[in-house]
Amino acid sequence: MNSQLDDGPSHTWLGPPIDVRPLFAPEHAALMATLRGLTPADWGKEAVPGWTVRDLAAHLLGDFYGRLARDRDGHRDGPAFAPGESLEAFIHRINHEWVDAYVRVSPAALTDTLDLIGGQIARHFEATNLHSPSLGVSWAGVDPAPMWLDSARDLTEFWTHRQQIRHAIGQDTDPDPRFLPVVLDTFLRALPHTLREIAAPVGTQIQVHIDGPAGGTWTATATPHHWSLAEPATGHPATIVHLDAETAWRLCTRGIQPDTALAHARIDGDHDLAEAACQIVSIIY
């Protein structure tokens, strides 16, 4: 795993922290290069089901503004939960409201605004304290989350949306080696939460191995209280799931479904545990 810092005492089961702060500026630069290279027709292409490239760019701007408002400016006004509304439903609703409001904004104006506000986002994250409490990360099962995980979550969201734009216009996933290893490391922090309902003897280990230079090995160990990424790998795991990097990140963001990922996987050991591990989701879904 690509981790550089010592962990705080209360979140050791998430594995060692990841410092993504230096990556926000180059990720933003890559986004702007992609957007400024779009043709007029590209903006209308479907990037995700129901959203065009322009819609997805507007969504990114909403994420930027929301983060600055909450964390930098202490601004607490905004949409509230409807009665009985789940977190997932709330997020999807306010995202659609924002995107719908931005229909009147031209791609050129949207791009210029993203450039301005995205630069502020990069500077904001560069100044954060990685061990301070921050927004919860529901897919990892922690609220509040340490800032290192919250910021890594945001970087992976920005990166994922940029790949969706690239794919919409016929480009492959960005091969830049600065990003994908960190994205995968962040996504795999969802593994203990994914396995939370799986009962297994203490010490049982499930490994996910991602092939290639961006990959690595993540080992979840059953402890008396939960699954943990902090325990050393010992002996032979109950199952090892081998995935390529493209399959892994698409699975974690539900660009593909678990059965598709399993069809591409090589499994050594218990297939039921492998199927459980491949239910991983590293986005609000």
CYANA upper distance limits for C-alpha pairs under 8 A (distance plus 0.5 A):
  1 MET  CA    185 ASP  CA      6.41
  1 MET  CA    216 GLY  CA      6.54
  1 MET  CA    217 THR  CA      7.41
  1 MET  CA    218 TRP  CA      7.62
  2 ASN  CA     18 ILE  CA      7.34
  2 ASN  CA    181 PRO  CA      7.44
  2 ASN  CA    182 VAL  CA      6.77
  2 ASN  CA    185 ASP  CA      6.95
  3 SER  CA     16 PRO  CA      6.43
  3 SER  CA     17 PRO  CA      6.15
  3 SER  CA     18 ILE  CA      5.08
  3 SER  CA     19 ASP  CA      7.43
  4 GLN  CA     16 PRO  CA      8.04
  4 GLN  CA     17 PRO  CA      7.16
  4 GLN  CA     18 ILE  CA      6.47
  4 GLN  CA     19 ASP  CA      6.94
  5 LEU  CA     16 PRO  CA      7.16
  5 LEU  CA     17 PRO  CA      6.01
  5 LEU  CA     18 ILE  CA      7.18
  5 LEU  CA     19 ASP  CA      7.67
  6 ASP  CA     16 PRO  CA      6.83
  6 ASP  CA     17 PRO  CA      7.10
  7 ASP  CA     11 HIS  CA      7.61
  7 ASP  CA     12 THR  CA      6.65
  7 ASP  CA     15 GLY  CA      8.06
  7 ASP  CA     16 PRO  CA      5.81
  7 ASP  CA     17 PRO  CA      6.16
  8 GLY  CA     12 THR  CA      7.18
  8 GLY  CA    131 HIS  CA      7.40
 11 HIS  CA     15 GLY  CA      8.14
 11 HIS  CA    146 PRO  CA      8.43
 12 THR  CA     16 PRO  CA      7.39
 12 THR  CA    228 SER  CA      8.40
 12 THR  CA    229 LEU  CA      8.36
 12 THR  CA    230 ALA  CA      6.56
 13 TRP  CA    192 PRO  CA      8.41
 13 TRP  CA    227 TRP  CA      7.83
 13 TRP  CA    228 SER  CA      4.87
 13 TRP  CA    229 LEU  CA      5.82
 13 TRP  CA    230 ALA  CA      5.66
 14 LEU  CA    189 ARG  CA      6.44
 14 LEU  CA    192 PRO  CA      8.07
 14 LEU  CA    228 SER  CA      6.99
 14 LEU  CA    229 LEU  CA      6.14
 14 LEU  CA    230 ALA  CA      7.25
 15 GLY  CA    189 ARG  CA      7.84
 15 GLY  CA    228 SER  CA      7.95
 15 GLY  CA    229 LEU  CA      5.39
 15 GLY  CA    230 ALA  CA      5.32
 16 PRO  CA    230 ALA  CA      7.87
 17 PRO  CA    148 TRP  CA      6.68
 17 PRO  CA    149 LEU  CA      7.71
 18 ILE  CA    148 TRP  CA      6.58
 18 ILE  CA    149 LEU  CA      7.70
 18 ILE  CA    152 ALA  CA      7.65
 18 ILE  CA    182 VAL  CA      8.25
 18 ILE  CA    186 THR  CA      8.16
 19 ASP  CA    130 LEU  CA      7.97
 19 ASP  CA    148 TRP  CA      6.80
 19 ASP  CA    152 ALA  CA      8.04
 20 VAL  CA     24 PHE  CA      7.69
 20 VAL  CA    148 TRP  CA      8.12
 20 VAL  CA    151 SER  CA      7.64
 20 VAL  CA    152 ALA  CA      6.38
 20 VAL  CA    155 LEU  CA      7.91
 20 VAL  CA    182 VAL  CA      8.04
 21 ARG  CA    122 ALA  CA      8.37
 21 ARG  CA    125 PHE  CA      6.33
 21 ARG  CA    126 GLU  CA      5.39
 21 ARG  CA    151 SER  CA      8.21
 22 PRO  CA     26 PRO  CA      8.36
 22 PRO  CA    126 GLU  CA      7.03
 23 LEU  CA     27 GLU  CA      6.48
 23 LEU  CA    155 LEU  CA      8.36
 23 LEU  CA    178 ARG  CA      8.30
 23 LEU  CA    179 PHE  CA      8.05
 24 PHE  CA     28 HIS  CA      6.54
 24 PHE  CA    121 ILE  CA      8.25
 24 PHE  CA    122 ALA  CA      5.43
 24 PHE  CA    125 PHE  CA      7.84
 24 PHE  CA    126 GLU  CA      8.23
 24 PHE  CA    155 LEU  CA      7.21
 25 ALA  CA     29 ALA  CA      6.70
 25 ALA  CA    119 GLY  CA      7.50
 25 ALA  CA    122 ALA  CA      5.68
 25 ALA  CA    123 ARG  CA      8.22
 26 PRO  CA     30 ALA  CA      6.63
 27 GLU  CA     31 LEU  CA      6.77
 27 GLU  CA    155 LEU  CA      8.47
 27 GLU  CA    158 PHE  CA      8.23
 27 GLU  CA    159 TRP  CA      7.43
 27 GLU  CA    179 PHE  CA      8.47
 28 HIS  CA     32 MET  CA      6.74
 28 HIS  CA    115 ASP  CA      8.41
 28 HIS  CA    118 GLY  CA      6.85
 28 HIS  CA    119 GLY  CA      7.66
 28 HIS  CA    122 ALA  CA      7.99
 29 ALA  CA     33 ALA  CA      6.71
 30 ALA  CA     34 THR  CA      6.76
 31 LEU  CA     35 LEU  CA      6.72
 31 LEU  CA    162 ARG  CA      6.65
 32 MET  CA     36 ARG  CA      6.43
 32 MET  CA    111 THR  CA      7.98
 32 MET  CA    114 LEU  CA      8.47
 32 MET  CA    115 ASP  CA      7.12
 33 ALA  CA     37 GLY  CA      6.66
 34 THR  CA     38 LEU  CA      7.18
 34 THR  CA    162 ARG  CA      8.41
 34 THR  CA    166 ARG  CA      7.95
 35 LEU  CA    111 THR  CA      7.36
 36 ARG  CA    111 THR  CA      7.90
 38 LEU  CA     42 ASP  CA      6.20
 38 LEU  CA     43 TRP  CA      7.48
 39 THR  CA     43 TRP  CA      7.58
 40 PRO  CA     44 GLY  CA      8.22
 41 ALA  CA     45 LYS  CA      7.57
 42 ASP  CA     53 VAL  CA      7.57
 42 ASP  CA    168 ALA  CA      8.40
 42 ASP  CA    169 ILE  CA      6.70
 43 TRP  CA     52 THR  CA      7.16
 43 TRP  CA     53 VAL  CA      5.45
 43 TRP  CA     54 ARG  CA      5.57
 43 TRP  CA    107 PRO  CA      7.86
 44 GLY  CA     52 THR  CA      5.86
 44 GLY  CA     53 VAL  CA      6.56
 44 GLY  CA     54 ARG  CA      7.03
 45 LYS  CA     52 THR  CA      5.72
 45 LYS  CA     53 VAL  CA      6.33
 45 LYS  CA    168 ALA  CA      6.76
 45 LYS  CA    169 ILE  CA      7.74
 46 GLU  CA     50 GLY  CA      7.59
 46 GLU  CA     51 TRP  CA      6.26
 46 GLU  CA     52 THR  CA      4.63
 46 GLU  CA     53 VAL  CA      6.57
 46 GLU  CA    168 ALA  CA      6.68
 47 ALA  CA     51 TRP  CA      6.48
 47 ALA  CA     52 THR  CA      5.60
 47 ALA  CA     53 VAL  CA      5.67
 47 ALA  CA     56 LEU  CA      7.56
 47 ALA  CA    164 GLN  CA      6.04
 47 ALA  CA    165 ILE  CA      6.06
 47 ALA  CA    167 HIS  CA      7.84
 47 ALA  CA    168 ALA  CA      5.51
 48 VAL  CA     52 THR  CA      7.38
 48 VAL  CA     56 LEU  CA      8.46
 48 VAL  CA    164 GLN  CA      7.45
 51 TRP  CA     55 ASP  CA      5.89
 51 TRP  CA     56 LEU  CA      6.86
 52 THR  CA     56 LEU  CA      6.77
 53 VAL  CA     57 ALA  CA      6.71
 53 VAL  CA    165 ILE  CA      6.37
 53 VAL  CA    168 ALA  CA      7.85
 54 ARG  CA     58 ALA  CA      6.71
 54 ARG  CA    107 PRO  CA      7.23
 55 ASP  CA     59 HIS  CA      6.69
 55 ASP  CA     99 VAL  CA      6.22
 55 ASP  CA    102 TYR  CA      8.38
 55 ASP  CA    103 VAL  CA      8.31
 56 LEU  CA     60 LEU  CA      6.81
 56 LEU  CA     99 VAL  CA      8.34
 56 LEU  CA    161 HIS  CA      7.61
 56 LEU  CA    165 ILE  CA      8.25
 57 ALA  CA     61 LEU  CA      6.96
 57 ALA  CA    110 LEU  CA      8.11
 58 ALA  CA     62 GLY  CA      6.88
 58 ALA  CA     98 TRP  CA      8.11
 58 ALA  CA     99 VAL  CA      6.27
 58 ALA  CA    102 TYR  CA      7.01
 58 ALA  CA    110 LEU  CA      7.53
 59 HIS  CA     63 ASP  CA      6.87
 59 HIS  CA     95 ASN  CA      7.10
 59 HIS  CA     98 TRP  CA      7.48
 59 HIS  CA     99 VAL  CA      6.40
 60 LEU  CA     64 PHE  CA      6.77
 60 LEU  CA    114 LEU  CA      8.47
 60 LEU  CA    158 PHE  CA      7.64
 60 LEU  CA    161 HIS  CA      8.33
 61 LEU  CA     65 TYR  CA      6.71
 61 LEU  CA    113 THR  CA      8.34
 61 LEU  CA    114 LEU  CA      6.35
 61 LEU  CA    117 ILE  CA      8.06
 61 LEU  CA    118 GLY  CA      8.28
 62 GLY  CA     66 GLY  CA      6.51
 62 GLY  CA     95 ASN  CA      8.27
 62 GLY  CA     98 TRP  CA      7.28
 63 ASP  CA     67 ARG  CA      6.71
 64 PHE  CA     68 LEU  CA      6.87
 64 PHE  CA    117 ILE  CA      7.15
 64 PHE  CA    118 GLY  CA      6.98
 64 PHE  CA    121 ILE  CA      6.86
 65 TYR  CA     69 ALA  CA      6.48
 65 TYR  CA    117 ILE  CA      7.80
 66 GLY  CA     70 ARG  CA      6.66
 67 ARG  CA     71 ASP  CA      6.36
 67 ARG  CA     72 ARG  CA      7.93
 67 ARG  CA    121 ILE  CA      8.25
 68 LEU  CA     72 ARG  CA      5.42
 68 LEU  CA     73 ASP  CA      6.74
 68 LEU  CA    121 ILE  CA      7.36
 68 LEU  CA    124 HIS  CA      8.20
 69 ALA  CA     73 ASP  CA      5.47
 69 ALA  CA     74 GLY  CA      6.58
 69 ALA  CA     75 HIS  CA      5.52
 69 ALA  CA     76 ARG  CA      8.10
 70 ARG  CA     74 GLY  CA      5.47
 70 ARG  CA     75 HIS  CA      5.74
 70 ARG  CA     76 ARG  CA      6.97
 71 ASP  CA     75 HIS  CA      8.41
 72 ARG  CA    124 HIS  CA      7.71
 79 PRO  CA     94 ILE  CA      7.79
 81 PHE  CA     85 GLU  CA      6.52
 81 PHE  CA     86 SER  CA      8.49
 81 PHE  CA     90 PHE  CA      6.67
 82 ALA  CA     90 PHE  CA      8.10
 85 GLU  CA     89 ALA  CA      6.64
 85 GLU  CA     90 PHE  CA      6.68
 86 SER  CA     90 PHE  CA      6.56
 87 LEU  CA     91 ILE  CA      6.62
 88 GLU  CA     92 HIS  CA      6.70
 88 GLU  CA    284 ILE  CA      6.78
 88 GLU  CA    285 TYR  CA      7.06
 89 ALA  CA     93 ARG  CA      6.53
 90 PHE  CA     94 ILE  CA      6.74
 91 ILE  CA     95 ASN  CA      6.53
 92 HIS  CA     96 HIS  CA      6.74
 93 ARG  CA     97 GLU  CA      6.75
 94 ILE  CA     98 TRP  CA      6.67
 95 ASN  CA     99 VAL  CA      6.76
 96 HIS  CA    100 ASP  CA      6.46
 97 GLU  CA    101 ALA  CA      6.73
 98 TRP  CA    102 TYR  CA      6.98
 99 VAL  CA    103 VAL  CA      7.29
105 VAL  CA    109 ALA  CA      6.97
105 VAL  CA    110 LEU  CA      6.83
106 SER  CA    110 LEU  CA      6.54
107 PRO  CA    111 THR  CA      6.48
108 ALA  CA    112 ASP  CA      6.80
109 ALA  CA    113 THR  CA      6.67
110 LEU  CA    114 LEU  CA      6.60
111 THR  CA    115 ASP  CA      6.68
112 ASP  CA    116 LEU  CA      6.92
113 THR  CA    117 ILE  CA      6.60
114 LEU  CA    118 GLY  CA      5.93
115 ASP  CA    119 GLY  CA      6.72
116 LEU  CA    120 GLN  CA      7.29
117 ILE  CA    121 ILE  CA      6.82
118 GLY  CA    122 ALA  CA      6.84
119 GLY  CA    123 ARG  CA      6.93
120 GLN  CA    124 HIS  CA      6.57
121 ILE  CA    125 PHE  CA      6.79
122 ALA  CA    126 GLU  CA      6.67
123 ARG  CA    127 ALA  CA      7.06
124 HIS  CA    128 THR  CA      7.27
125 PHE  CA    151 SER  CA      7.63
128 THR  CA    147 MET  CA      8.08
129 ASN  CA    147 MET  CA      7.33
129 ASN  CA    148 TRP  CA      8.47
130 LEU  CA    146 PRO  CA      7.20
130 LEU  CA    147 MET  CA      5.23
130 LEU  CA    148 TRP  CA      5.01
131 HIS  CA    146 PRO  CA      5.95
131 HIS  CA    147 MET  CA      6.20
131 HIS  CA    148 TRP  CA      6.96
132 SER  CA    146 PRO  CA      6.20
132 SER  CA    147 MET  CA      6.03
133 PRO  CA    144 PRO  CA      6.37
133 PRO  CA    145 ALA  CA      6.26
133 PRO  CA    146 PRO  CA      5.15
133 PRO  CA    147 MET  CA      6.25
134 SER  CA    144 PRO  CA      6.06
134 SER  CA    145 ALA  CA      5.81
134 SER  CA    146 PRO  CA      6.07
134 SER  CA    147 MET  CA      5.63
134 SER  CA    150 ASP  CA      7.02
135 LEU  CA    143 ASP  CA      7.22
135 LEU  CA    144 PRO  CA      5.93
135 LEU  CA    145 ALA  CA      6.24
135 LEU  CA    146 PRO  CA      8.35
135 LEU  CA    147 MET  CA      8.11
135 LEU  CA    150 ASP  CA      6.73
136 GLY  CA    141 GLY  CA      8.47
136 GLY  CA    142 VAL  CA      6.20
136 GLY  CA    143 ASP  CA      4.34
136 GLY  CA    144 PRO  CA      4.86
136 GLY  CA    145 ALA  CA      5.22
136 GLY  CA    150 ASP  CA      7.61
137 VAL  CA    141 GLY  CA      6.87
137 VAL  CA    142 VAL  CA      6.11
137 VAL  CA    143 ASP  CA      6.75
137 VAL  CA    144 PRO  CA      7.96
137 VAL  CA    145 ALA  CA      6.54
137 VAL  CA    149 LEU  CA      8.08
137 VAL  CA    150 ASP  CA      6.95
137 VAL  CA    153 ARG  CA      8.12
138 SER  CA    142 VAL  CA      6.66
138 SER  CA    143 ASP  CA      7.60
138 SER  CA    284 ILE  CA      7.70
139 TRP  CA    190 ALA  CA      6.38
139 TRP  CA    193 HIS  CA      7.49
139 TRP  CA    194 THR  CA      8.48
139 TRP  CA    281 VAL  CA      7.11
139 TRP  CA    282 SER  CA      6.08
139 TRP  CA    283 ILE  CA      6.79
139 TRP  CA    284 ILE  CA      7.10
140 ALA  CA    189 ARG  CA      6.81
140 ALA  CA    190 ALA  CA      4.96
140 ALA  CA    191 LEU  CA      8.05
140 ALA  CA    192 PRO  CA      7.90
140 ALA  CA    193 HIS  CA      5.93
140 ALA  CA    194 THR  CA      8.37
140 ALA  CA    282 SER  CA      8.00
141 GLY  CA    190 ALA  CA      8.26
141 GLY  CA    193 HIS  CA      6.13
145 ALA  CA    149 LEU  CA      6.92
145 ALA  CA    150 ASP  CA      6.72
146 PRO  CA    150 ASP  CA      6.90
147 MET  CA    151 SER  CA      6.27
148 TRP  CA    152 ALA  CA      6.57
149 LEU  CA    153 ARG  CA      6.47
149 LEU  CA    186 THR  CA      7.99
150 ASP  CA    154 ASP  CA      6.93
151 SER  CA    155 LEU  CA      6.78
152 ALA  CA    156 THR  CA      6.74
152 ALA  CA    183 VAL  CA      8.27
152 ALA  CA    186 THR  CA      6.83
153 ARG  CA    157 GLU  CA      6.83
153 ARG  CA    186 THR  CA      7.33
153 ARG  CA    187 PHE  CA      8.48
154 ASP  CA    158 PHE  CA      6.75
155 LEU  CA    159 TRP  CA      6.60
155 LEU  CA    183 VAL  CA      8.21
156 THR  CA    160 THR  CA      6.39
156 THR  CA    183 VAL  CA      5.93
156 THR  CA    186 THR  CA      7.97
156 THR  CA    187 PHE  CA      8.39
157 GLU  CA    161 HIS  CA      6.67
157 GLU  CA    283 ILE  CA      8.44
158 PHE  CA    162 ARG  CA      6.81
159 TRP  CA    163 GLN  CA      6.86
159 TRP  CA    179 PHE  CA      8.41
159 TRP  CA    183 VAL  CA      8.44
160 THR  CA    164 GLN  CA      6.80
160 THR  CA    253 THR  CA      8.43
161 HIS  CA    165 ILE  CA      6.83
162 ARG  CA    166 ARG  CA      6.72
163 GLN  CA    167 HIS  CA      6.55
163 GLN  CA    172 ASP  CA      8.28
163 GLN  CA    173 THR  CA      6.15
163 GLN  CA    174 ASP  CA      7.35
164 GLN  CA    168 ALA  CA      6.62
165 ILE  CA    169 ILE  CA      7.06
166 ARG  CA    170 GLY  CA      6.91
166 ARG  CA    171 GLN  CA      5.42
166 ARG  CA    172 ASP  CA      7.03
166 ARG  CA    173 THR  CA      7.45
167 HIS  CA    171 GLN  CA      5.52
167 HIS  CA    172 ASP  CA      6.40
167 HIS  CA    173 THR  CA      7.55
175 PRO  CA    180 LEU  CA      8.24
176 ASP  CA    180 LEU  CA      7.82
177 PRO  CA    181 PRO  CA      7.47
177 PRO  CA    214 ALA  CA      7.39
178 ARG  CA    182 VAL  CA      8.06
179 PHE  CA    183 VAL  CA      6.65
180 LEU  CA    184 LEU  CA      6.56
180 LEU  CA    214 ALA  CA      6.42
181 PRO  CA    185 ASP  CA      6.67
181 PRO  CA    213 PRO  CA      8.37
181 PRO  CA    214 ALA  CA      4.87
181 PRO  CA    215 GLY  CA      6.60
182 VAL  CA    186 THR  CA      6.65
183 VAL  CA    187 PHE  CA      6.68
183 VAL  CA    249 TRP  CA      8.42
184 LEU  CA    188 LEU  CA      6.64
184 LEU  CA    214 ALA  CA      8.27
184 LEU  CA    215 GLY  CA      7.72
184 LEU  CA    245 ALA  CA      8.34
184 LEU  CA    248 ALA  CA      8.10
184 LEU  CA    249 TRP  CA      6.96
185 ASP  CA    189 ARG  CA      7.32
186 THR  CA    190 ALA  CA      8.38
187 PHE  CA    249 TRP  CA      8.05
187 PHE  CA    252 CYS  CA      6.99
187 PHE  CA    281 VAL  CA      8.40
187 PHE  CA    282 SER  CA      5.79
188 LEU  CA    218 TRP  CA      7.66
188 LEU  CA    282 SER  CA      8.14
189 ARG  CA    229 LEU  CA      8.23
190 ALA  CA    194 THR  CA      6.55
190 ALA  CA    280 ILE  CA      7.05
190 ALA  CA    281 VAL  CA      7.39
190 ALA  CA    282 SER  CA      6.48
191 LEU  CA    195 LEU  CA      6.81
191 LEU  CA    220 ALA  CA      7.47
191 LEU  CA    277 ALA  CA      7.31
191 LEU  CA    280 ILE  CA      6.77
192 PRO  CA    196 ARG  CA      6.71
192 PRO  CA    220 ALA  CA      6.83
192 PRO  CA    226 HIS  CA      7.80
192 PRO  CA    227 TRP  CA      5.31
192 PRO  CA    228 SER  CA      6.25
192 PRO  CA    229 LEU  CA      7.50
193 HIS  CA    227 TRP  CA      7.97
194 THR  CA    276 ALA  CA      8.02
194 THR  CA    277 ALA  CA      7.23
194 THR  CA    279 GLN  CA      7.17
194 THR  CA    280 ILE  CA      5.96
194 THR  CA    281 VAL  CA      8.02
195 LEU  CA    227 TRP  CA      7.34
195 LEU  CA    276 ALA  CA      7.15
195 LEU  CA    277 ALA  CA      7.15
196 ARG  CA    226 HIS  CA      7.04
196 ARG  CA    227 TRP  CA      7.16
198 ILE  CA    276 ALA  CA      8.26
200 ALA  CA    204 THR  CA      6.81
200 ALA  CA    222 ALA  CA      7.03
201 PRO  CA    222 ALA  CA      7.29
202 VAL  CA    221 THR  CA      8.15
202 VAL  CA    222 ALA  CA      5.46
202 VAL  CA    223 THR  CA      5.51
202 VAL  CA    224 PRO  CA      6.59
203 GLY  CA    221 THR  CA      6.28
203 GLY  CA    222 ALA  CA      5.72
203 GLY  CA    223 THR  CA      6.75
204 THR  CA    221 THR  CA      6.12
204 THR  CA    222 ALA  CA      5.80
204 THR  CA    237 PRO  CA      7.42
204 THR  CA    238 ALA  CA      6.87
205 GLN  CA    219 THR  CA      6.92
205 GLN  CA    220 ALA  CA      6.06
205 GLN  CA    221 THR  CA      4.95
205 GLN  CA    222 ALA  CA      6.97
205 GLN  CA    233 ALA  CA      8.11
205 GLN  CA    236 HIS  CA      8.48
205 GLN  CA    237 PRO  CA      5.29
205 GLN  CA    238 ALA  CA      6.17
205 GLN  CA    239 THR  CA      7.75
206 ILE  CA    219 THR  CA      6.18
206 ILE  CA    220 ALA  CA      5.74
206 ILE  CA    221 THR  CA      7.06
206 ILE  CA    237 PRO  CA      6.15
206 ILE  CA    238 ALA  CA      6.39
206 ILE  CA    239 THR  CA      5.75
206 ILE  CA    240 ILE  CA      6.63
206 ILE  CA    273 LEU  CA      7.80
206 ILE  CA    274 ALA  CA      8.24
206 ILE  CA    277 ALA  CA      8.32
207 GLN  CA    217 THR  CA      7.19
207 GLN  CA    218 TRP  CA      6.07
207 GLN  CA    219 THR  CA      4.88
207 GLN  CA    220 ALA  CA      6.80
207 GLN  CA    237 PRO  CA      7.09
207 GLN  CA    239 THR  CA      6.81
207 GLN  CA    240 ILE  CA      5.17
207 GLN  CA    241 VAL  CA      6.72
208 VAL  CA    217 THR  CA      6.22
208 VAL  CA    218 TRP  CA      5.79
208 VAL  CA    219 THR  CA      7.05
208 VAL  CA    240 ILE  CA      6.27
208 VAL  CA    241 VAL  CA      5.29
208 VAL  CA    242 HIS  CA      6.63
208 VAL  CA    243 LEU  CA      8.06
208 VAL  CA    277 ALA  CA      8.41
209 HIS  CA    215 GLY  CA      7.73
209 HIS  CA    216 GLY  CA      6.27
209 HIS  CA    217 THR  CA      4.86
209 HIS  CA    218 TRP  CA      6.97
209 HIS  CA    240 ILE  CA      7.41
209 HIS  CA    241 VAL  CA      6.45
209 HIS  CA    242 HIS  CA      5.29
209 HIS  CA    243 LEU  CA      6.80
210 ILE  CA    214 ALA  CA      8.34
210 ILE  CA    215 GLY  CA      5.02
210 ILE  CA    216 GLY  CA      5.82
210 ILE  CA    217 THR  CA      6.86
210 ILE  CA    242 HIS  CA      6.31
210 ILE  CA    243 LEU  CA      5.38
210 ILE  CA    244 ASP  CA      5.90
210 ILE  CA    245 ALA  CA      6.34
210 ILE  CA    248 ALA  CA      7.76
211 ASP  CA    215 GLY  CA      5.68
211 ASP  CA    216 GLY  CA      7.26
211 ASP  CA    242 HIS  CA      7.54
211 ASP  CA    243 LEU  CA      6.73
211 ASP  CA    244 ASP  CA      5.55
211 ASP  CA    245 ALA  CA      6.85
212 GLY  CA    216 GLY  CA      8.39
212 GLY  CA    244 ASP  CA      7.56
212 GLY  CA    245 ALA  CA      7.51
214 ALA  CA    245 ALA  CA      7.39
215 GLY  CA    244 ASP  CA      8.41
215 GLY  CA    245 ALA  CA      6.88
218 TRP  CA    229 LEU  CA      7.59
219 THR  CA    229 LEU  CA      6.32
219 THR  CA    231 GLU  CA      8.35
219 THR  CA    232 PRO  CA      8.47
219 THR  CA    233 ALA  CA      7.03
220 ALA  CA    227 TRP  CA      6.43
220 ALA  CA    228 SER  CA      5.74
220 ALA  CA    229 LEU  CA      5.31
220 ALA  CA    230 ALA  CA      8.33
220 ALA  CA    231 GLU  CA      8.11
221 THR  CA    227 TRP  CA      5.80
221 THR  CA    228 SER  CA      5.70
221 THR  CA    229 LEU  CA      6.99
221 THR  CA    230 ALA  CA      8.48
221 THR  CA    231 GLU  CA      6.81
222 ALA  CA    226 HIS  CA      6.65
222 ALA  CA    227 TRP  CA      5.00
222 ALA  CA    228 SER  CA      7.03
223 THR  CA    227 TRP  CA      6.25
223 THR  CA    228 SER  CA      7.40
233 ALA  CA    237 PRO  CA      8.45
237 PRO  CA    269 GLY  CA      8.36
238 ALA  CA    269 GLY  CA      6.25
238 ALA  CA    270 ASP  CA      6.54
238 ALA  CA    273 LEU  CA      8.36
239 THR  CA    267 ILE  CA      7.49
239 THR  CA    268 ASP  CA      6.00
239 THR  CA    269 GLY  CA      4.71
239 THR  CA    270 ASP  CA      5.60
239 THR  CA    271 HIS  CA      7.79
239 THR  CA    273 LEU  CA      7.12
239 THR  CA    274 ALA  CA      6.84
240 ILE  CA    267 ILE  CA      6.26
240 ILE  CA    268 ASP  CA      5.58
240 ILE  CA    269 GLY  CA      6.93
240 ILE  CA    274 ALA  CA      7.67
241 VAL  CA    265 ALA  CA      7.02
241 VAL  CA    266 ARG  CA      6.53
241 VAL  CA    267 ILE  CA      5.34
241 VAL  CA    268 ASP  CA      7.16
241 VAL  CA    274 ALA  CA      6.59
242 HIS  CA    265 ALA  CA      5.98
242 HIS  CA    266 ARG  CA      5.51
242 HIS  CA    267 ILE  CA      6.75
243 LEU  CA    247 THR  CA      6.92
243 LEU  CA    248 ALA  CA      6.56
243 LEU  CA    261 ALA  CA      8.30
243 LEU  CA    264 HIS  CA      7.59
243 LEU  CA    265 ALA  CA      5.63
243 LEU  CA    266 ARG  CA      7.41
244 ASP  CA    248 ALA  CA      6.69
244 ASP  CA    265 ALA  CA      8.32
245 ALA  CA    249 TRP  CA      6.81
246 GLU  CA    250 ARG  CA      6.73
247 THR  CA    251 LEU  CA      6.48
247 THR  CA    256 ILE  CA      8.29
247 THR  CA    261 ALA  CA      6.69
247 THR  CA    264 HIS  CA      8.06
248 ALA  CA    252 CYS  CA      6.76
248 ALA  CA    261 ALA  CA      8.01
249 TRP  CA    253 THR  CA      6.81
250 ARG  CA    254 ARG  CA      6.32
250 ARG  CA    255 GLY  CA      5.09
250 ARG  CA    256 ILE  CA      6.16
251 LEU  CA    255 GLY  CA      6.42
251 LEU  CA    256 ILE  CA      5.66
251 LEU  CA    257 GLN  CA      6.67
251 LEU  CA    258 PRO  CA      7.05
251 LEU  CA    261 ALA  CA      6.97
251 LEU  CA    278 CYS  CA      8.24
251 LEU  CA    280 ILE  CA      7.91
251 LEU  CA    281 VAL  CA      7.73
252 CYS  CA    280 ILE  CA      6.36
252 CYS  CA    281 VAL  CA      5.12
252 CYS  CA    282 SER  CA      5.56
252 CYS  CA    283 ILE  CA      7.75
253 THR  CA    281 VAL  CA      6.66
253 THR  CA    282 SER  CA      6.43
253 THR  CA    283 ILE  CA      6.37
254 ARG  CA    281 VAL  CA      7.43
256 ILE  CA    260 THR  CA      6.82
256 ILE  CA    261 ALA  CA      7.45
257 GLN  CA    261 ALA  CA      7.02
258 PRO  CA    262 LEU  CA      6.58
258 PRO  CA    275 GLU  CA      8.23
258 PRO  CA    278 CYS  CA      6.04
258 PRO  CA    279 GLN  CA      6.40
259 ASP  CA    263 ALA  CA      6.70
260 THR  CA    264 HIS  CA      7.09
261 ALA  CA    265 ALA  CA      6.60
261 ALA  CA    278 CYS  CA      7.76
262 LEU  CA    266 ARG  CA      8.24
262 LEU  CA    275 GLU  CA      7.77
262 LEU  CA    278 CYS  CA      7.61
267 ILE  CA    271 HIS  CA      7.45
267 ILE  CA    274 ALA  CA      7.46
270 ASP  CA    274 ALA  CA      6.90
271 HIS  CA    275 GLU  CA      6.59
272 ASP  CA    276 ALA  CA      6.79
273 LEU  CA    277 ALA  CA      6.73
274 ALA  CA    278 CYS  CA      6.78
275 GLU  CA    279 GLN  CA      7.23
276 ALA  CA    280 ILE  CA      8.36
281 VAL  CA    285 TYR  CA      7.97
